[in-house]
């Protein structure tokens, strides 16, 4: 019959192996859970950014529509005073009742400058 010391040492070895395996399992599940939480946070942040960009795009569309209407109104008002304005791509031509004509090229927006102006 085995003595009590050898039985205790076998139990101690089995408990140590069990603790190691449990520790490894806990470590892996902790890493997996942390990775999933980080992934969820990133997805939520990106979805919030996408929503913000969509709202900004809608605002810019509305602003663009408003600016087009303002330009059309200005052109109509000037036409009633004898000035005909045509905007074609990056050229603006202005004709008046005396037969005079002015053509200007629209400057491209430069970095740091949000307004475009004529030459």
KEKE-291281 format. One record per atom (N, C-alpha, C): residue number from 1; residue in one letter; chain; atom name; y, z, x. Coordinates in steps of 0.05 Angstrom, whole numbers. Layout:
  pos  code  unit  site       y       z       x
  NUM     A     A    CA       Y       Z       X
...
END
This chain:
  pos  code  unit  site       y       z       x
    1     X     A     N     -23       0      17
    1     X     A    CA       0       0       0
    1     X     A     C      25       0      18
    2     X     A     N      43     -18      11
    2     X     A    CA      66     -19      28
    2     X     A     C      83       6      26
    3     X     A     N      95      13      47
    3     X     A    CA     111      37      46
    3     X     A     C     138      31      33
    4     X     A     N     152      52      27
    4     X     A    CA     177      50      12
    4     X     A     C     199      36      29
    5     X     A     N     199      38      55
    5     X     A    CA     219      26      72
    5     X     A     C     218      -5      70
    6     X     A     N     193     -16      71
    6     X     A    CA     191     -45      70
    6     X     A     C     198     -55      42
    7     X     A     N     192     -40      22
    7     X     A    CA     199     -48      -6
    7     X     A     C     229     -48      -9
    8     X     A     N     242     -28       2
    8     X     A    CA     271     -26       0
    8     X     A     C     285     -49      16
    9     X     A     N     273     -55      39
    9     X     A    CA     285     -77      55
    9     X     A     C     282    -104      41
   10     X     A     N     259    -108      27
   10     X     A    CA     256    -133      12
   10     X     A     C     276    -134     -11
   11     X     A     N     279    -112     -25
   11     X     A    CA     298    -111     -47
   11     X     A     C     326    -116     -36
   12     X     A     N     333    -104     -14
   12     X     A    CA     359    -108      -2
   12     X     A     C     364    -137       6
   13     X     A     N     344    -150      17
   13     X     A    CA     346    -179      24
   13     X     A     C     350    -195      -1
   14     X     A     N     334    -190     -22
   14     X     A    CA     337    -205     -47
   14     X     A     C     365    -201     -60
   15     X     A     N     375    -176     -59
   15     X     A    CA     402    -171     -70
   15     X     A     C     423    -185     -53
   16     X     A     N     420    -186     -27
   16     X     A    CA     439    -199     -10
   16     X     A     C     439    -229     -16
   17     X     A     N     416    -241     -18
   17     X     A    CA     414    -270     -25
   17     X     A     C     426    -275     -52
   18     X     A     N     420    -258     -71
   18     X     A    CA     431    -261     -98
   18     X     A     C     462    -259     -98
   19     X     A     N     472    -240     -82
   19     X     A    CA     501    -237     -80
   19     X     A     C     514    -261     -67
   20     X     A     N     501    -272     -47
   20     X     A    CA     512    -296     -33
   20     X     A     C     512    -320     -53
   21     X     A     N     490    -323     -67
   21     X     A    CA     489    -346     -86
   21     X     A     C     509    -342    -108
   22     X     A     N     512    -317    -118
   22     X     A    CA     532    -312    -139
   22     X     A     C     560    -316    -128
   23     X     A     N     565    -308    -104
   23     X     A    CA     592    -313     -92
   23     X     A     C     598    -342     -89
   24     X     A     N     579    -357     -80
   24     X     A    CA     582    -387     -77
   24     X     A     C     588    -399    -104
   25     X     A     N     572    -391    -124
   25     X     A    CA     576    -402    -151
   25     X     A     C     604    -395    -162
   26     X     A     N     612    -370    -158
   26     X     A    CA     638    -361    -168
   26     X     A     C     661    -376    -153
   27     X     A     N     658    -380    -127
   27     X     A    CA     678    -395    -112
   27     X     A     C     680    -424    -122
   28     X     A     N     658    -437    -126
   28     X     A    CA     658    -465    -136
   28     X     A     C     670    -467    -164
   29     X     A     N     663    -448    -181
   29     X     A    CA     674    -449    -208
   29     X     A     C     704    -443    -208
   30     X     A     N     713    -425    -190
   30     X     A    CA     741    -419    -188
   30     X     A     C     757    -443    -178
   31     X     A     N     746    -457    -159
   31     X     A    CA     760    -481    -149
   31     X     A     C     761    -502    -171
   32     X     A     N     739    -506    -185
   32     X     A    CA     738    -525    -207
   32     X     A     C     758    -518    -228
   33     X     A     N     759    -493    -236
   33     X     A    CA     778    -484    -257
   33     X     A     C     807    -488    -248
   34     X     A     N     812    -481    -223
   34     X     A    CA     839    -485    -212
   34     X     A     C     847    -514    -211
   35     X     A     N     828    -531    -203
   35     X     A    CA     834    -560    -203
   35     X     A     C     839    -570    -231
   36     X     A     N     824    -561    -250
   36     X     A    CA     829    -570    -278
   36     X     A     C     856    -560    -288
   37     X     A     N     864    -536    -282
   37     X     A    CA     890    -526    -290
   37     X     A     C     912    -542    -278
   38     X     A     N     910    -548    -252
   38     X     A    CA     930    -564    -239
   38     X     A     C     932    -591    -251
   39     X     A     N     909    -603    -257
   39     X     A    CA     908    -630    -269
   39     X     A     C     922    -629    -296
   40     X     A     N     917    -609    -312
   40     X     A    CA     930    -606    -338
   40     X     A     C     960    -604    -335
   41     X     A     N     969    -588    -316
   41     X     A    CA     998    -585    -312
   41     X     A     C    1011    -611    -304
   42     X     A     N     997    -626    -286
   42     X     A    CA    1008    -652    -277
   42     X     A     C    1009    -671    -301
   43     X     A     N     989    -672    -317
   43     X     A    CA     988    -690    -340
   43     X     A     C    1010    -683    -359
   44     X     A     N    1014    -657    -365
   44     X     A    CA    1035    -648    -383
   44     X     A     C    1063    -655    -372
   45     X     A     N    1067    -652    -346
   45     X     A    CA    1092    -658    -334
   45     X     A     C    1098    -688    -336
   46     X     A     N    1077    -704    -330
   46     X     A    CA    1081    -733    -331
   46     X     A     C    1086    -743    -360
   47     X     A     N    1072    -731    -379
   47     X     A    CA    1077    -738    -407
   47     X     A     C    1106    -731    -416
   48     X     A     N    1115    -708    -406
   48     X     A    CA    1143    -700    -412
   48     X     A     C    1163    -720    -399
   49     X     A     N    1157    -728    -375
   49     X     A    CA    1174    -748    -361
   49     X     A     C    1174    -775    -376
   50     X     A     N    1151    -783    -385
   50     X     A    CA    1149    -808    -400
   50     X     A     C    1165    -807    -426
   51     X     A     N    1162    -784    -440
   51     X     A    CA    1177    -781    -465
   51     X     A     C    1207    -781    -460
   52     X     A     N    1216    -768    -438
   52     X     A    CA    1244    -768    -431
   52     X     A     C    1254    -796    -425
   53     X     A     N    1238    -811    -410
   53     X     A    CA    1245    -839    -403
   53     X     A     C    1246    -856    -428
   54     X     A     N    1228    -852    -447
   54     X     A    CA    1229    -868    -472
   54     X     A     C    1254    -862    -487
   55     X     A     N    1261    -836    -489
   55     X     A    CA    1286    -829    -503
   55     X     A     C    1310    -842    -489
   56     X     A     N    1310    -841    -463
   56     X     A    CA    1333    -853    -448
   56     X     A     C    1334    -883    -452
   57     X     A     N    1311    -896    -453
   57     X     A    CA    1310    -924    -458
   57     X     A     C    1321    -931    -485
   58     X     A     N    1314    -915    -505
   58     X     A    CA    1324    -919    -532
   58     X     A     C    1355    -916    -533
   59     X     A     N    1364    -895    -518
   59     X     A    CA    1393    -891    -516
   59     X     A     C    1407    -915    -503
   60     X     A     N    1395    -925    -482
   60     X     A    CA    1407    -948    -468
   60     X     A     C    1407    -973    -486
   61     X     A     N    1385    -976    -502
   61     X     A    CA    1385    -999    -520
   61     X     A     C    1407    -997    -540
   62     X     A     N    1411    -973    -551
   62     X     A    CA    1433    -969    -570
   62     X     A     C    1460    -974    -558
   63     X     A     N    1463    -963    -533
   63     X     A    CA    1489    -967    -519
   63     X     A     C    1493    -997    -513
   64     X     A     N    1472   -1011    -506
   64     X     A    CA    1475   -1040    -500
   64     X     A     C    1483   -1055    -525
   65     X     A     N    1470   -1048    -548
   65     X     A    CA    1477   -1061    -573
   65     X     A     C    1506   -1055    -580
   66     X     A     N    1515   -1031    -576
   66     X     A    CA    1543   -1023    -582
   66     X     A     C    1562   -1039    -564
   67     X     A     N    1556   -1041    -538
   67     X     A    CA    1573   -1056    -520
   67     X     A     C    1574   -1086    -527
   68     X     A     N    1552   -1097    -536
   68     X     A    CA    1552   -1125    -544
   68     X     A     C    1570   -1129    -569
   69     X     A     N    1568   -1110    -587
   69     X     A    CA    1586   -1112    -611
   69     X     A     C    1615   -1109    -603
   70     X     A     N    1621   -1092    -584
   70     X     A    CA    1649   -1089    -575
   70     X     A     C    1659   -1115    -562
   71     X     A     N    1642   -1127    -546
   71     X     A    CA    1650   -1152    -533
   71     X     A     C    1654   -1174    -554
   72     X     A     N    1636   -1176    -573
   72     X     A    CA    1639   -1196    -594
   72     X     A     C    1665   -1191    -610
   73     X     A     N    1671   -1166    -616
   73     X     A    CA    1696   -1160    -630
   73     X     A     C    1720   -1168    -614
   74     X     A     N    1720   -1162    -588
   74     X     A    CA    1743   -1169    -571
   74     X     A     C    1746   -1199    -570
   75     X     A     N    1723   -1213    -567
   75     X     A    CA    1725   -1243    -566
   75     X     A     C    1736   -1254    -592
   76     X     A     N    1727   -1243    -614
   76     X     A    CA    1737   -1252    -640
   76     X     A     C    1767   -1247    -643
   77     X     A     N    1776   -1223    -635
   77     X     A    CA    1804   -1216    -637
   77     X     A     C    1821   -1234    -619
   78     X     A     N    1812   -1240    -595
   78     X     A    CA    1827   -1257    -577
   78     X     A     C    1826   -1286    -587
   79     X     A     N    1804   -1294    -599
   79     X     A    CA    1803   -1322    -610
   79     X     A     C    1824   -1326    -631
   80     X     A     N    1828   -1305    -648
   80     X     A    CA    1849   -1307    -669
   80     X     A     C    1877   -1309    -657
   81     X     A     N    1880   -1301    -632
   81     X     A    CA    1906   -1302    -618
   81     X     A     C    1908   -1327    -600
   82     X     A     N    1887   -1344    -601
   82     X     A    CA    1889   -1369    -586
   82     X     A     C    1874   -1369    -559
   83     X     A     N    1859   -1348    -553
   83     X     A    CA    1843   -1347    -529
   83     X     A     C    1813   -1349    -536
   84     X     A     N    1800   -1367    -524
   84     X     A    CA    1771   -1370    -529
   84     X     A     C    1756   -1361    -503
   85     X     A     N    1740   -1341    -507
   85     X     A    CA    1725   -1329    -484
   85     X     A     C    1695   -1337    -488
   86     X     A     N    1684   -1347    -466
   86     X     A    CA    1655   -1353    -465
   86     X     A     C    1642   -1338    -442
   87     X     A     N    1621   -1324    -449
   87     X     A    CA    1606   -1309    -428
   87     X     A     C    1579   -1322    -425
   88     X     A     N    1573   -1334    -402
   88     X     A    CA    1548   -1347    -397
   88     X     A     C    1537   -1337    -371
   89     X     A     N    1515   -1322    -373
   89     X     A    CA    1502   -1309    -350
   89     X     A     C    1522   -1293    -334
   90     X     A     N    1530   -1302    -310
   90     X     A    CA    1549   -1286    -294
   90     X     A     C    1576   -1300    -291
   91     X     A     N    1582   -1318    -310
   91     X     A    CA    1608   -1332    -311
   91     X     A     C    1622   -1325    -337
   92     X     A     N    1649   -1321    -334
   92     X     A    CA    1666   -1317    -358
   92     X     A     C    1687   -1339    -356
   93     X     A     N    1690   -1354    -378
   93     X     A    CA    1711   -1374    -379
   93     X     A     C    1729   -1368    -402
   94     X     A     N    1755   -1370    -397
   94     X     A    CA    1776   -1365    -417
   94     X     A     C    1793   -1390    -421
   95     X     A     N    1794   -1400    -445
   95     X     A    CA    1810   -1423    -452
   95     X     A     C    1832   -1414    -471
   96     X     A     N    1856   -1425    -466
   96     X     A    CA    1878   -1418    -485
   96     X     A     C    1888   -1443    -499
   97     X     A     N    1906   -1439    -518
   97     X     A    CA    1915   -1462    -534
   97     X     A     C    1932   -1482    -518
   98     X     A     N    1942   -1474    -495
   98     X     A    CA    1958   -1493    -479
   98     X     A     C    1941   -1511    -461
   99     X     A     N    1914   -1507    -463
   99     X     A    CA    1896   -1524    -447
   99     X     A     C    1889   -1511    -420
  100     X     A     N    1899   -1488    -415
  100     X     A    CA    1893   -1474    -390
  100     X     A     C    1865   -1462    -391
  101     X     A     N    1853   -1462    -368
  101     X     A    CA    1826   -1451    -367
  101     X     A     C    1823   -1434    -342
  102     X     A     N    1810   -1410    -345
  102     X     A    CA    1805   -1392    -323
  102     X     A     C    1775   -1386    -323
  103     X     A     N    1763   -1389    -300
  103     X     A    CA    1735   -1383    -298
  103     X     A     C    1731   -1361    -276
  104     X     A     N    1717   -1341    -282
  104     X     A    CA    1712   -1319    -263
  104     X     A     C    1682   -1313    -262
  105     X     A     N    1673   -1305    -239
  105     X     A    CA    1645   -1297    -235
  105     X     A     C    1644   -1267    -237
  106     X     A     N    1624   -1257    -251
  106     X     A    CA    1621   -1228    -254
  106     X     A     C    1609   -1217    -228
  107     X     A     N    1621   -1197    -216
  107     X     A    CA    1610   -1185    -192
  107     X     A     C    1585   -1170    -198
  108     X     A     N    1567   -1170    -180
  108     X     A    CA    1543   -1154    -184
  108     X     A     C    1550   -1124    -179
  109     X     A     N    1535   -1108    -193
  109     X     A    CA    1539   -1079    -189
  109     X     A     C    1529   -1071    -162
  110     X     A     N    1547   -1058    -147
  110     X     A    CA    1539   -1049    -120
  110     X     A     C    1529   -1021    -122
  111     X     A     N    1514   -1013    -102
  111     X     A    CA    1503    -986    -101
  111     X     A     C    1525    -965    -102
  112     X     A     N    1523    -946    -120
  112     X     A    CA    1543    -926    -123
  112     X     A     C    1566    -934    -141
  113     X     A     N    1567    -958    -150
  113     X     A    CA    1588    -968    -168
  113     X     A     C    1575    -976    -194
  114     X     A     N    1582    -962    -216
  114     X     A    CA    1568    -967    -241
  114     X     A     C    1583    -987    -259
  115     X     A     N    1606    -996    -250
  115     X     A    CA    1622   -1015    -267
  115     X     A     C    1621   -1043    -254
  116     X     A     N    1620   -1063    -270
  116     X     A    CA    1623   -1091    -260
  116     X     A     C    1650   -1100    -267
  117     X     A     N    1662   -1116    -249
  117     X     A    CA    1688   -1127    -255
  117     X     A     C    1689   -1156    -247
  118     X     A     N    1710   -1170    -255
  118     X     A    CA    1713   -1198    -248
  118     X     A     C    1728   -1200    -221
  119     X     A     N    1723   -1224    -208
  119     X     A    CA    1736   -1229    -182
  119     X     A     C    1765   -1234    -185
END
